[in-house]
């Protein structure tokens, strides 16, 4: 049975590059498979909906109806990858909900493979949140994102022991460039013929990392 991936990009902290990663992953899945569904659970931060309005839906976990609506969409094995940009304000409530309803086990039963991408930071809130995820999420489904723009130096040891995906920091002028609402990573790869540019290589490296995540997912399901 083919499995449907559900990527949950999260952090209990704001401004760690979570939405940037969600944009990259959503565009990668759209490029590779021709279809993707993205969910935006945010309040005040720059959100995925602003960047990719055509393929992003808003979702809420503040009430029972919103939670059930979202879960009904996430446990469908329809072959279309899902990406959730989980705002920091909803972090605790979301994972409290998934534990209460046994989301990981139900998803596995239905042929859905949740993958949690935890964007690391060195603060106390992140240090407390990570062990909570480790208790709920199988090691193969929990990936620490080492965003060099956020973590300037070594990852905290607890976060470095499992699966890690590194995202290199970009110079400020390139960061400003990709933060435009009209910017497309895939569009840049197609339009920029010089593959030696720093941004071209950065996008390709991250797309390659996502491909590795998908390959690991296939190997686990075989």
Secondary structure as GFF3:
##gff-version 3
##sequence-region A 1 222
A	DSSP	beta_strand	4	10	.	.	.	ID=ss1
A	DSSP	alpha_helix	18	33	.	.	.	ID=ss2
A	DSSP	beta_strand	37	41	.	.	.	ID=ss3
A	DSSP	alpha_helix	48	51	.	.	.	ID=ss4
A	DSSP	beta_strand	56	58	.	.	.	ID=ss5
A	DSSP	alpha_helix	64	74	.	.	.	ID=ss6
A	DSSP	beta_strand	82	86	.	.	.	ID=ss7
A	DSSP	three_ten_helix	88	90	.	.	.	ID=ss8
A	DSSP	alpha_helix	91	100	.	.	.	ID=ss9
A	DSSP	alpha_helix	103	109	.	.	.	ID=ss10
A	DSSP	beta_strand	112	119	.	.	.	ID=ss11
A	DSSP	alpha_helix	124	136	.	.	.	ID=ss12
A	DSSP	three_ten_helix	139	141	.	.	.	ID=ss13
A	DSSP	beta_strand	142	147	.	.	.	ID=ss14
A	DSSP	alpha_helix	157	160	.	.	.	ID=ss15
A	DSSP	beta_strand	163	167	.	.	.	ID=ss16
A	DSSP	alpha_helix	172	178	.	.	.	ID=ss17
A	DSSP	alpha_helix	185	191	.	.	.	ID=ss18
A	DSSP	alpha_helix	198	221	.	.	.	ID=ss19
###
